[in-house]
Amino acid sequence: LKCGSLCKSSQGDLVLCMLRGQHVSILSNSLRLLILNPCTYYSKVSGYAPGWKLFGKVPPRENLQKDSKIIQQEYEARTGRMYKPPPPSTRRKNIEFEPLSTTALILEDRPANLPAKSVEEALRHRQEYDEMVAEAKKREIKEAHKRKKIMRERFKQEENIASAMVIWVNEILPNWEGMRATRRVRELWWQGLPPSVRGKVWSLAVGNELNITPELYEIFLSRAKERWKSFSETTSENDIEDAGASVADREASLELIKLDISRTFPSLYIFQKGGPYHDLLHSVLGAYTCYRPDVGYVQGMSFIAAVLILNLEEADAFIAFANLLNKPCQLAFFRVDHSMMLKYFAAFEVFFEENLPKLFLHFKSYSLTPDIYLIDWIFTLYSKSLPLDLACRVWDVFCRDGEEFLFRTGLGILRLYEDILLQMDFIHIAQFLTKLPEDITSEKLFSCIAAIQMQNSNKKWAQVFASLMKDNKEGDKNHSPALKS
């Protein structure tokens, strides 16, 4: 068979056989084009215009197709069987959904200069096409139901947020001290705070034990600006890393802030250089570094400050930021107090073993300790590890329940992905927990968090942690097994 030629007589049978999908592997590129797209082939080789509808377009017809009656008579004369055409109701024009390219390749007759389809082949193509259309319609209906369900849930969520906002604004916030601990408010709090009141509730929940005022913020911001100015005059950019790591005065870590701001929520762009919140984030972090030189700037702080800036005014964000980082758990982590961090990890493992014994033993078998994944979660309060809207909902309940909820959220994440993690080795577990899936939803996560029981031998989190602190004070010989591990 010569490439690109049209064959007659017996060789015509070979072409027809190849058109039915056999011996494809021996065909040249030209004949592959003939099989996959006869119209394109003949337009290219012979200059013929396509004689059949392809992809919904009807080009001018120069060669007429065989009449269907003639094809039927030829078939009846050859086989001696009568062919009954499909009823008019199944014609293409009555089909609501039809993929045009498939229609062209399956349903249409071949051009007159090609061997015609046999009746069996035409019937088979019609059946295949009907099955494809039915499957496509099923997918369309399924996707339509899914979209409607999402829209219903979103509409319901928006209604709940609107009604909750009215309750928070008119009833709870005006009577904050008297209502914050009531069961009704706590249940409403668990469902997530309306964005319009989130910042206000966070500020009230975190409090201001440090008695920071907006004026004090301006003082430390001015000091930070002076430091930046002096650094720009005396320090080259190549010395930034060394300055932040080795200078005794922690205010030198002001320069490290510049390196981290561009890494904060990079997909949002609003914190990038030139973005609307870039300078604002820089100011809050710089002022805090001057306010707490004993802590300085630590990587991860930028995420916490950014979340607060998105929900509060500048001075209020600084006040909440300073008070939040003054809490025992955050202070221990940001000051890298190894002794305190070990106690938090030990307390976490107590509840880990209680709630997820199989996964706990699996982690133990690989000597996979909590510091490998917990440090990053605690440093950023999950704002780097979870989608921003979900992280804000975690913050909602964290402001209500305190540090306990941070570790309960960690156990909720482990519970959510327990089946997957049980199949992984050390390296893959560490990689997975370092970068969690992006499709995690608040409903699934909070369902898992709700299933976590923060109680061990009738002891709650605070009691277990206090017991670990007491063991430490009594000496190394009396350390608990969990702490030693």
C-alpha positions as CSV (number, residue, x, y, z in Angstrom):
1,L,0.0,0.0,0.0
2,K,1.6,3.2,-1.2
3,C,1.5,6.1,1.3
4,G,-1.0,8.8,0.3
5,S,-2.6,6.9,-2.6
6,L,-6.3,5.8,-3.0
7,C,-6.7,2.2,-3.8
8,K,-9.2,0.3,-5.9
9,S,-10.7,-3.2,-6.0
10,S,-9.1,-5.5,-3.5
11,Q,-6.9,-2.9,-2.0
12,G,-10.0,-0.8,-1.4
13,D,-11.1,-3.6,1.0
14,L,-7.8,-3.1,2.9
15,V,-8.5,0.7,3.3
16,L,-12.0,-0.1,4.6
17,C,-10.5,-2.6,7.1
18,M,-8.1,0.0,8.3
19,L,-10.9,2.5,8.7
20,R,-12.6,0.0,11.0
21,G,-9.6,0.3,13.4
22,Q,-7.4,-2.7,12.4
23,H,-3.7,-2.8,11.6
24,V,-3.3,0.8,12.7
25,S,0.3,0.2,13.8
26,I,1.5,-0.4,10.2
27,L,0.0,2.8,8.8
28,S,2.0,5.8,7.7
29,N,1.4,9.3,9.0
30,S,-0.7,10.2,6.0
31,L,-3.0,7.2,6.4
32,R,-3.3,7.8,10.2
33,L,-4.6,11.2,9.2
34,L,-7.0,9.5,6.8
35,I,-8.4,7.4,9.5
36,L,-8.6,10.0,12.3
37,N,-9.8,12.8,10.1
38,P,-10.8,11.8,6.5
39,C,-12.0,15.3,5.7
40,T,-8.8,17.0,6.6
41,Y,-6.8,14.4,4.7
42,Y,-8.7,14.8,1.5
43,S,-8.7,18.6,1.8
44,K,-4.9,18.3,2.2
45,V,-4.1,15.6,-0.4
46,S,-6.7,15.9,-3.1
47,G,-8.0,19.5,-2.6
48,Y,-11.5,18.2,-2.0
49,A,-13.8,20.1,0.3
50,P,-15.2,18.0,3.2
51,G,-18.4,16.4,2.3
52,W,-19.7,15.8,5.8
53,K,-20.3,18.0,8.8
54,L,-17.3,18.2,11.2
55,F,-17.3,20.1,14.5
56,G,-20.5,21.8,13.8
57,K,-19.4,23.5,10.5
58,V,-20.9,22.8,7.1
59,P,-18.4,23.6,4.2
60,P,-19.5,23.8,0.6
61,R,-20.1,20.4,-0.9
62,E,-18.5,19.7,-4.3
63,N,-19.0,15.9,-4.3
64,L,-22.4,14.5,-3.4
65,Q,-22.7,11.6,-1.0
66,K,-24.4,8.4,-2.0
67,D,-28.1,8.5,-1.5
68,S,-29.2,6.5,1.6
69,K,-31.6,4.5,-0.5
70,I,-28.9,3.4,-2.9
71,I,-26.7,2.4,0.1
72,Q,-29.6,0.4,1.5
73,Q,-30.3,-1.3,-1.8
74,E,-26.7,-2.3,-2.2
75,Y,-26.6,-3.7,1.3
76,E,-29.9,-5.6,0.8
77,A,-28.6,-7.0,-2.5
78,R,-25.4,-8.1,-0.9
79,T,-26.8,-9.7,2.3
80,G,-30.4,-10.4,1.5
81,R,-31.6,-8.7,4.7
82,M,-33.9,-5.8,5.1
83,Y,-32.7,-2.7,7.1
84,K,-35.2,-0.8,9.1
85,P,-34.0,2.8,9.6
86,P,-34.2,4.3,13.1
87,P,-37.4,6.2,14.0
88,P,-37.3,10.0,13.4
89,S,-37.4,10.7,17.1
90,T,-33.7,9.6,17.4
91,R,-32.5,11.9,14.7
92,R,-29.7,14.3,15.7
93,K,-31.9,17.4,15.4
94,N,-34.0,16.2,18.3
95,I,-31.2,15.5,20.7
96,E,-30.8,18.1,23.4
97,F,-27.2,17.4,24.2
98,E,-24.8,16.5,21.4
99,P,-21.0,16.7,21.3
100,L,-20.4,18.0,17.8
101,S,-17.0,16.4,17.2
102,T,-18.2,13.0,18.3
103,T,-21.4,13.4,16.2
104,A,-19.3,14.2,13.1
105,L,-17.0,11.2,13.5
106,I,-19.7,8.6,14.5
107,L,-23.1,9.5,12.9
108,E,-22.4,11.1,9.6
109,D,-22.0,9.1,6.4
110,R,-18.6,9.1,4.8
111,P,-17.8,11.2,1.7
112,A,-18.8,9.6,-1.6
113,N,-15.2,8.8,-2.5
114,L,-14.8,6.6,0.6
115,P,-16.4,3.1,1.1
116,A,-19.7,3.6,2.8
117,K,-20.5,2.3,6.3
118,S,-22.2,-1.0,6.6
119,V,-25.6,-1.1,8.2
120,E,-24.2,-3.0,11.2
121,E,-21.5,-0.4,11.6
122,A,-23.9,2.4,11.4
123,L,-26.1,0.8,14.0
124,R,-23.2,0.2,16.3
125,H,-22.1,3.8,15.9
126,R,-25.6,5.0,16.7
127,Q,-25.6,2.9,19.8
128,E,-22.2,4.1,20.9
129,Y,-23.2,7.7,20.3
130,D,-26.4,7.3,22.3
131,E,-24.5,5.8,25.2
132,M,-22.0,8.6,25.1
133,V,-24.8,11.2,25.1
134,A,-26.5,9.5,28.0
135,E,-23.3,9.4,30.0
136,A,-22.6,13.0,29.2
137,K,-26.1,14.0,30.2
138,K,-25.7,12.1,33.5
139,R,-22.5,14.0,34.2
140,E,-24.2,17.3,33.3
141,I,-27.0,16.6,35.7
142,K,-24.7,15.5,38.4
143,E,-22.6,18.6,38.1
144,A,-25.7,20.8,38.0
145,H,-26.9,19.2,41.3
146,K,-23.5,19.7,42.8
147,R,-23.5,23.4,41.8
148,K,-27.0,23.8,43.2
149,K,-26.0,22.2,46.4
150,I,-23.0,24.5,46.8
151,M,-25.1,27.5,46.0
152,R,-27.7,26.4,48.6
153,E,-25.0,25.9,51.2
154,R,-23.4,29.2,50.4
155,F,-26.7,31.0,50.6
156,K,-27.5,29.3,53.9
157,Q,-24.1,30.2,55.3
158,E,-24.6,33.8,54.3
159,E,-28.0,33.9,56.0
160,N,-26.5,32.4,59.1
161,I,-23.6,34.9,59.1
162,A,-26.1,37.8,58.6
163,S,-28.3,36.6,61.5
164,A,-25.3,35.9,63.7
165,M,-23.9,39.4,63.0
166,V,-27.1,41.0,64.3
167,I,-26.9,38.9,67.5
168,W,-23.3,39.8,68.0
169,V,-23.7,43.5,67.4
170,N,-27.0,44.1,69.2
171,E,-26.8,41.6,72.1
172,I,-23.4,40.1,72.8
173,L,-20.9,43.0,72.2
174,P,-22.8,45.6,74.3
175,N,-22.9,43.1,77.2
176,W,-19.5,41.4,76.6
177,E,-18.4,40.6,80.1
178,G,-21.8,39.2,81.2
179,M,-22.4,37.1,78.0
180,R,-19.0,35.9,76.8
181,A,-19.0,32.7,78.9
182,T,-22.6,31.7,78.4
183,R,-23.4,28.5,76.6
184,R,-25.4,30.3,73.9
185,V,-22.4,32.6,73.0
186,R,-19.9,29.7,73.1
187,E,-22.0,27.7,70.7
188,L,-22.4,30.7,68.4
189,W,-18.6,31.3,68.7
190,W,-17.8,27.7,67.7
191,Q,-19.7,28.2,64.4
192,G,-17.3,31.0,63.4
193,L,-17.4,34.7,63.9
194,P,-19.0,37.0,61.2
195,P,-16.1,38.8,59.4
196,S,-17.6,42.2,60.3
197,V,-17.2,41.6,64.1
198,R,-14.2,39.2,64.0
199,G,-11.6,41.8,64.8
200,K,-13.6,43.4,67.6
201,V,-14.2,40.0,69.3
202,W,-10.6,39.0,68.9
203,S,-9.4,42.2,70.6
204,L,-11.8,41.7,73.5
205,A,-11.0,38.0,73.9
206,V,-7.2,38.5,73.8
207,G,-7.4,41.5,76.1
208,N,-4.8,44.1,76.8
209,E,-3.0,43.0,80.0
210,L,0.1,44.9,78.8
211,N,-1.9,48.2,78.9
212,I,-0.5,49.3,75.5
213,T,-2.0,52.5,74.1
214,P,-2.0,53.8,70.5
215,E,0.4,56.5,71.7
216,L,2.8,53.9,72.9
217,Y,2.6,52.2,69.5
218,E,3.6,55.5,67.8
219,I,6.6,55.8,70.1
220,F,8.0,52.4,69.3
221,L,7.1,52.9,65.6
222,S,9.2,56.1,65.6
223,R,12.1,54.2,67.2
224,A,11.8,51.5,64.6
225,K,12.0,54.1,61.8
226,E,15.1,55.6,63.3
227,R,16.7,52.2,63.5
228,W,15.9,51.5,59.9
229,K,17.4,54.8,58.9
230,S,20.6,54.2,60.8
231,F,20.9,50.6,59.4
232,S,20.4,51.8,55.8
233,E,23.2,54.3,56.3
234,T,25.7,51.9,58.1
235,T,24.8,48.4,57.0
236,S,25.0,46.8,53.6
237,E,22.4,44.4,52.4
238,N,24.9,41.6,52.5
239,D,25.2,42.0,56.3
240,I,21.5,41.6,57.0
241,E,21.5,37.9,57.8
242,D,24.6,38.3,60.1
243,A,23.2,41.3,61.8
244,G,20.0,39.6,62.7
245,A,21.7,36.4,63.9
246,S,24.7,37.6,65.9
247,V,24.2,41.1,67.2
248,A,23.4,41.1,71.0
249,D,20.9,43.9,70.6
250,R,17.8,42.1,69.3
251,E,16.5,45.3,67.6
252,A,19.0,44.5,64.9
253,S,16.5,41.9,63.7
254,L,14.5,44.7,62.3
255,E,16.4,44.0,59.0
256,L,15.2,40.4,59.0
257,I,11.6,41.7,58.7
258,K,12.3,42.9,55.2
259,L,13.2,39.4,54.1
260,D,10.1,37.8,55.6
261,I,7.4,40.3,54.6
262,S,7.5,39.3,50.9
263,R,7.1,35.6,52.0
264,T,3.9,36.4,53.9
265,F,0.7,35.2,52.0
266,P,2.5,35.6,48.7
267,S,-0.6,34.6,46.7
268,L,-2.5,37.6,48.1
269,Y,0.0,40.2,46.8
270,I,-1.3,42.8,49.3
271,F,1.7,42.3,51.5
272,Q,4.2,42.4,48.7
273,K,6.3,45.5,48.1
274,G,4.1,48.1,46.6
275,G,1.0,46.4,48.0
276,P,-1.5,48.3,50.2
277,Y,-0.5,46.4,53.4
278,H,3.2,46.0,52.9
279,D,4.3,49.1,54.8
280,L,1.6,48.5,57.5
281,L,2.9,45.0,58.2
282,H,6.4,46.4,58.2
283,S,5.5,49.0,60.8
284,V,3.7,46.6,63.2
285,L,6.5,44.1,63.2
286,G,9.2,46.8,63.5
287,A,7.4,48.5,66.4
288,Y,7.1,45.1,68.2
289,T,10.8,44.4,67.7
290,C,11.6,47.7,69.5
291,Y,8.9,47.1,72.1
292,R,10.2,43.6,73.0
293,P,14.0,43.5,72.2
294,D,14.2,40.4,74.4
295,V,12.1,38.6,71.9
296,G,13.0,40.5,68.7
297,Y,11.7,39.3,65.4
298,V,11.3,35.5,64.8
299,Q,10.3,34.0,61.6
300,G,6.6,33.2,61.6
301,M,5.6,36.4,63.4
302,S,4.7,38.0,60.1
303,F,1.8,35.6,59.4
304,I,0.3,36.4,62.8
305,A,0.6,40.1,62.4
306,A,-0.8,39.9,58.8
307,V,-3.9,38.1,60.0
308,L,-4.5,40.7,62.6
309,I,-3.9,43.6,60.1
310,L,-6.6,42.1,57.8
311,N,-9.1,42.3,60.7
312,L,-8.1,45.3,62.8
313,E,-6.9,48.9,62.5
314,E,-3.2,49.4,62.7
315,A,-2.8,50.4,66.4
316,D,-5.4,47.8,67.5
317,A,-3.6,45.1,65.5
318,F,-0.3,46.0,67.3
319,I,-2.0,45.9,70.7
320,A,-3.6,42.5,70.0
321,F,-0.3,41.2,68.5
322,A,1.8,42.2,71.5
323,N,-0.7,40.7,74.0
324,L,-1.1,37.6,72.0
325,L,2.6,36.9,71.8
326,N,2.8,37.5,75.6
327,K,0.7,34.4,76.3
328,P,2.7,31.6,77.9
329,C,2.6,29.2,74.9
330,Q,3.5,31.8,72.3
331,L,6.2,33.3,74.5
332,A,7.8,29.9,75.1
333,F,7.9,29.2,71.4
334,F,9.0,32.6,70.2
335,R,11.7,32.8,72.8
336,V,12.7,29.2,71.9
337,D,12.4,28.0,75.5
338,H,13.3,24.4,74.9
339,S,12.3,23.2,78.4
340,M,8.8,24.7,78.0
341,M,8.4,23.5,74.4
342,L,9.2,20.0,75.5
343,K,6.4,20.1,78.1
344,Y,3.9,21.3,75.5
345,F,5.0,18.5,73.2
346,A,4.7,16.0,76.1
347,A,1.2,17.1,76.9
348,F,0.2,16.9,73.2
349,E,1.5,13.3,73.1
350,V,-0.6,12.4,76.1
351,F,-3.8,13.4,74.2
352,F,-2.5,12.1,71.0
353,E,-2.2,8.6,72.4
354,E,-5.6,8.9,74.1
355,N,-7.4,9.9,70.9
356,L,-5.5,8.3,68.1
357,P,-3.7,5.2,69.5
358,K,-3.0,3.5,66.1
359,L,-1.5,6.6,64.6
360,F,0.4,7.4,67.8
361,L,2.1,3.9,67.6
362,H,2.8,4.4,63.9
363,F,4.5,7.7,64.6
364,K,6.4,6.1,67.5
365,S,7.7,3.3,65.2
366,Y,9.3,5.9,63.0
367,S,10.5,8.0,66.0
368,L,8.5,10.9,64.5
369,T,8.2,13.5,67.3
370,P,5.7,16.4,67.5
371,D,8.3,19.1,67.0
372,I,8.7,18.0,63.4
373,Y,5.2,19.3,62.5
374,L,3.9,21.2,65.5
375,I,6.5,23.9,65.7
376,D,5.4,25.4,62.3
377,W,1.7,25.1,63.2
378,I,2.1,26.8,66.6
379,F,4.6,29.5,65.3
380,T,2.1,30.8,62.8
381,L,-1.1,29.8,64.6
382,Y,-2.0,27.7,61.5
383,S,-2.2,30.8,59.3
384,K,0.5,29.4,57.0
385,S,-0.6,25.8,57.0
386,L,-4.3,26.2,56.4
387,P,-6.4,28.2,53.9
388,L,-6.8,31.7,55.3
389,D,-10.5,31.6,55.8
390,L,-10.2,28.3,57.7
391,A,-7.2,29.6,59.7
392,C,-9.4,32.6,60.8
393,R,-12.1,30.2,62.0
394,V,-9.4,28.3,64.0
395,W,-8.4,31.7,65.5
396,D,-12.0,32.3,66.5
397,V,-12.1,29.3,68.8
398,F,-8.5,29.8,69.9
399,C,-9.4,33.2,71.2
400,R,-12.3,31.5,73.1
401,D,-10.5,28.5,74.5
402,G,-6.8,29.6,74.6
403,E,-3.7,27.5,73.9
404,E,-5.5,24.2,74.4
405,F,-7.4,24.7,71.1
406,L,-4.1,25.0,69.2
407,F,-3.1,21.4,70.2
408,R,-6.7,20.2,69.8
409,T,-6.6,21.5,66.2
410,G,-3.4,19.7,65.6
411,L,-5.0,16.4,66.7
412,G,-8.0,17.2,64.5
413,I,-5.8,17.5,61.5
414,L,-4.1,14.2,62.4
415,R,-7.5,12.5,62.8
416,L,-8.7,13.9,59.4
417,Y,-5.8,12.4,57.6
418,E,-5.3,9.3,59.8
419,D,-6.0,6.7,57.1
420,I,-3.5,8.4,54.7
421,L,-0.8,8.9,57.3
422,L,-1.0,5.2,58.4
423,Q,0.2,4.2,54.9
424,M,3.2,6.6,54.9
425,D,6.8,6.3,56.1
426,F,8.7,8.9,58.0
427,I,9.7,11.1,55.1
428,H,6.3,11.2,53.5
429,I,4.5,11.9,56.8
430,A,6.9,14.8,57.5
431,Q,6.4,16.2,53.9
432,F,2.6,15.8,54.1
433,L,2.2,17.5,57.5
434,T,4.6,20.3,56.5
435,K,2.4,21.1,53.4
436,L,-1.2,20.1,54.1
437,P,-3.7,19.6,51.2
438,E,-5.2,22.9,49.9
439,D,-8.7,21.4,49.6
440,I,-9.2,21.0,53.3
441,T,-12.6,22.3,54.4
442,S,-13.8,23.8,57.6
443,E,-16.7,21.4,57.9
444,K,-14.5,18.3,57.7
445,L,-11.8,19.7,60.0
446,F,-14.1,21.0,62.7
447,S,-16.0,17.8,62.6
448,C,-12.7,16.0,63.4
449,I,-11.7,18.6,66.0
450,A,-15.1,18.1,67.8
451,A,-14.4,14.4,68.0
452,I,-11.2,15.0,69.9
453,Q,-11.6,14.6,73.6
454,M,-9.2,16.8,75.6
455,Q,-9.4,14.6,78.7
456,N,-7.0,12.0,80.0
457,S,-7.8,9.9,83.1
458,N,-10.4,12.6,84.1
459,K,-7.7,15.3,83.7
460,K,-8.1,18.2,81.3
461,W,-5.4,19.9,79.3
462,A,-4.5,22.4,82.0
463,Q,-4.2,19.7,84.7
464,V,-2.0,17.4,82.5
465,F,0.3,20.4,81.7
466,A,0.4,21.4,85.3
467,S,1.4,17.8,86.3
468,L,4.2,17.9,83.8
469,M,5.4,21.2,85.2
470,K,5.4,19.7,88.7
471,D,7.3,16.6,87.6
472,N,10.0,18.9,86.1
473,K,10.3,20.8,89.3
474,E,10.8,17.6,91.4
475,G,13.9,16.7,89.4
476,D,15.0,14.8,86.3
477,K,14.4,11.4,88.1
478,N,10.7,12.1,88.4
479,H,10.1,13.1,84.7
480,S,7.1,11.5,83.2
481,P,7.6,8.9,80.4
482,A,5.8,11.2,78.0
483,L,8.2,14.0,78.7
484,K,11.2,11.8,78.4
485,S,10.0,10.6,75.0
